[in-house]
Amino acid sequence: MKPAVFKIIFTSIIISILFIFSCQQTNEQQTTYNQIKDYADQVKVINTHEHQHWPEEYGIHNYQFFHLLHVSYLMADVISAGASRLDMGSLDSLSLDEQWELFGRFLNYTRNTSYYGHFIKGFQKLYDFNDLYFTQTNISGLSSQINKNYNGYRTWFDTAFHKAGFELMFIDQYWKPFNTEVDEKYFALVFHINPLVMQVSSRPATGDDLPSLYKEAKKAGFTINRLDDYLKFCNFLFQKNLDHKAVCVKNSMAYSRTLVYEDVPYEQARRLFNKPSAKLTREEAKKLQDFMFHRVIQKSIEYDLPVQIHTGYLAGNGNNLENGKPVKLNNLFLKYREAKFVLFHGGYPWTGEYAALSKMFPNVYLDLVWLPQISREEAVHALDEMFDTVPYNKFFWGGDCAFIEEATGSLEFGKSVVAEVLAKRIQRGLLNREVAFEIVRRVFRENAVEVFRLEEKLGREF
């Protein structure tokens, strides 16, 4: 046999062996993934962050596919592709074909994105929707089902909630932050503290329209003339939320300002509060807000309420991304060792510093909320790095969605990311199945029960 022929045959044999070995590894990893995902499907999930709305909170509409699209994260990608958003009322006046004419082409351009992937997962789970993509044809039947479900939304929500695998959702009602009434069958109250911090620098002058916090104070019989009056009313709001079993506080101020909060002395804050708000410089207004967030943290320590903080990427189409850089919070973690800080969203795109902060500080926890929807592949990469750096009793998972369909898709994406990362780590010999299953229970349930003290605060067993 000629050497050249022998070399070709030998090379072919080696390639075949490597291919067979690779297929065996792939099959083993897929089997392990399926086992972990099946185990995750049995866990009753504690969802640590939601914005679930009742449909009427958006107005009375004849709900169908494009209504849900418009309040989903996916709509931001559709707009990024070139579409224009309509108000919900305008959607009511258009046929499905007319809506597809407006949005279908741009919706198709998003078929590669994680926003698209998690959105369709919710319908595949809840509606037995088996198609890979939304089309002009299949959204007609889907819209009929949506319309039927939303005509009896409370019943539909209950069915979907349990089919998805939820036991409890933390609900952050940023659109009505002073409401403390929630359906405890499904929800645990989150105290949204943005108005307490942001409106300290918006004290109205005589004759001005009252900002929302000042309206709430007036309704509750409080008069706010001095900083001490403001603090007294904020203490009242803390107590009111505690009386309604709030499990944490939430800061999403990166949407409107930096996450750098200086430690401003009381006397300086008092002098600034006495100055007419309209005459405050931008720097002075920030100092007042900084002072107030430090006060919020101090109260959170007093009442043992974890502080959830939005970090990283900002939803929608256009904002100052730099606002949400996680490392800007470092001074707070150094000062308030007794507080429990929960950082959101993987700090994307700063996932490394997000993980590093939790590794450094025992009181800094990580919520994977929304990261898989932003980028599923980055979530896989980042979570693998996080599991290299951070103990697994410090992770939570949340959905961060407006309606149950999207929350369900978010959970399916979250479970798939966790299962993929754990399966790969088992394949590499870094974990066994027993520990992987424990991590699943911890991330999707047990860590939340322990860290947020749910049994004590909510008065029931989990």
Secondary structure, 3 states (H helix, E strand, C coil): CCHHHHHHHHHHHHHHHHHHHHHHHHHHHHHHHHHHHHHHHCCCEEEEEECCCCHHHHCCCCCCHHHHHHCCCHHHHHHHCCCCCCCHHHHHCCCHHHHHHHHHHHHHHCCCCHHHHHHHHHHHHHCCCCCCCCCCCHHHHHHHHHHHHHCCHHHHHHHHHHHHCEEEEEECCCCCCCCCCCCCCCEEEEEECHHHHHHHHCCCCCCCCCCHHHHHHHHCCCCCCCHHHHHHHHHHHHHHHHHCCCCEEEECHHHCCCCCCCCCCHHHHHHHHHCCHHHCCHHHHHHHHHHHHHHHHHHHHHHCCCEEECCCCCCCCCCCHHHHCHHHHHHHHHHCCCCCEEEEHHHCCCHHHHHHHHHHCCCEEEECCCHHHHCHHHHHHHHHHHHHHCCHHHEECCCCCCCHHHHHHHHHHHHHHHHHHHHHHHHCCCCCHHHHHHHHHHHHHHHHHHHCCHHHHHCCCC
